[in-house]
Amino acid sequence: MKLTIRKKFFIVFFILFFFAAVLSNQIMAKILEKYTMTNLEEAVTSLQYSSTQFIKQFEQLHPQNGNFIVEHSDTLANELSKMNNQSVALFDSEGRFLYEAVPIDRPILMEQQRYQASVGENSSEELKQAFQNKSSYTIQPLREGTLLYFAYPLYLNDTLYGVVRFTADYTDVFLHNKSLLRAFTLLTILLFCGVYLISLLLVNQFIRRVKEVTSATKRMTTGDYQPISANKASDEIGELAQNFLQMQLQIQQHIQTIEQEKDKVVVLEEKRTTFFHNITHELKTPLTTISGYAQIIGERAFDDIEFLQKASLKIRKESERLNEMVTQLLALSKYQSHVPASIHETVDVYPILQSVCEDLQMMAAPRDMKIHLQGRPYIVEGNPNEIQQLFINVIDNAILHGIPGCIIEITVDQEIMVTNPCVPIPPAIADNIFEPFVHSKSEGSSGLGLFICADITARHHGTIQFEEKNGQAEIKIKIPQQKHVGNK
């Protein structure tokens, strides 16, 4: 049998209450008994004092030469019985029974009246103690009630005159104690029921919230991340539900992030495969061209001077293209590797651009193109060699694909912008211009320049954008600037 939280709670709570109820009932009984005994002792002490004073006064009013107790036993017993509403028995100093008076309105005292000729071994304990000069009382439970027997030795002027025994009906007192004990027991049971019902409601609420969390946990194992209902309670259960909801949302976010990263990995793997396919093709094309021309001019019967010149020019161009492609691949490999050369430092981009523009102006001159630079200092945290290569590739691309005779404008402000007139670019190329080998068919282009630019910019936590509109090509490069004194 599966012990649920509710069953465990019921069993444990019942055991604890049972023992607590028994213990509290016993403690209550002991308290009532102690309280009753204290009252009884006070009552018999007061009874002894008052009855002794009465007998002394009676002696003064009825002086006798002999033992006046014996002479007036009936009168004394009746008066004391009337005064205290109890049975009163008198015994002389020798232990002989003298007289006993019993109230007629106390049937139980009449029924339990004890007749004794004298005090002996079979006498009650309180009488034995009284004739040993000790006041004593005994309690006798009966089916009809409870009686108290009290006896004490009567001394007047240090002379023992006899023993006085009182018999009192304490049925009401003990019945009252029993009623109190029963009421206490009933109150304890009612209290238990109330506490149990309230606890049961709280436990059910607790179990309901736990079941919701458990059900949500099971759903999560199947991929269902439907959030649990919000709990407005401010207790520990409410806090648990809120924390679980937060954990559930975080797990869902992490899974979404993992899925996105997985998609990125798939895309990167596809790009890597495409890259290697393209580079194989791009390397194979110039090699095939060179190999073909070499085979033709290497034949023994070849004597076509015009074709030889054409083949030599083609072999040289393809060799230069192949060399440029290999150089770009080596540069790309270098930039993507984590080597000490990639350590960053504080760099001002503007002087680097000035140097690059001066160097590339010689390449632009044959095409009657000019490079115009303007702007202000642009301080970044980066690698100066990589930044230099970045702008070499961008400006070289503008020279290669720009319209002859145009001006290449370079502006350095909040971002670096390179613009130049160009022929219209097809959307398929413009949208993928930073991918490798997009321009591989253009003369003198390896198709890796802008791809390397995007890689360098990304590793410097920057962005690079390309836009062609109305025959104007525009590249925007933005690298986070480093704050320094004087830079506003």
Summary of the structure (lengths in Angstrom):
residues: 488
radius of gyration: 59.2
end to end distance: 76.0
largest distance: 186.0
contacts: 1356
relative contact order: 0.06
helix: 58%
strand: 17%
